[in-house]
């Protein structure tokens, strides 16, 4: 895999979180403008449209190990899962959390993890949070 040069580009909003796809070709950013966005790592250009659906800042984003999905956590107390190729949401957002979501990631077996200051758990499905 070719290693990209360090680059800086404008995202148009304060970036709160980033993750790099495991193949090193894309970056996903979570922003204060309530969106997540996928970027081409070589030239900094956006890929597709912003991932829209959160109603508060997007403080955490992560690619799945296979690069096919993105999980995002927000100040709106929801977690969303996105198709990383099309930018469309997968299922309904996980709701019912009592605090802003501050950290998201995936287990190696593709199950998303969600965490915040006061609790943490494993996202078992689009609708169930197991603590």
Residue, then its C-alpha position, 0 to 999 in steps of 0.5 A: x500500500x502506498x503511504x500518503x503524504x501528510x496533507x491539510x484541507x478545509x472541511x468547512x466545519x470544526x472536525x471532532x473525530x476522524x477514522x481512517x479506513x483499514x485499506x488507507x484510502x478514505x477518512x471519515x470525519x465527524x463534525x460540529x455541523x451535525x454531519x459526518x463526511x467521507x474523504x479521499x485520503x490522497x487529495x482531500x476531496x469529499x466522496x459523495x454527500x455528507x452523512x446527514x441524520x444527526x441533530x447535534x454534533x457528531x463527536x465520534x466516527x469509525x469505519x468497520x474493519x471491512x470498510x463497508x460501514x461507518x458508525x457515528x455517535x452524536x450529542x443527540x444521544x443516538x448512534x447511526x450506522x451508514x453504508x460507507x459506499x453509498x452514504x445511506x443509513x442502515x436501519x434506524x438509529x439507536x436511541x434511548x441513550x441518556x447522554x451524548x455518545x462520545x466514542x464509537x468503534x467496531x469489534x473485529x467481528x463487525x459488531x459496533x461498540x458505543x460508549x459515553x462518559x456514564x455508560x458503555x455497551x455493545x450494539x447488538x443490533x440496530x435496536x438493542x443495546x446490551x450492557 
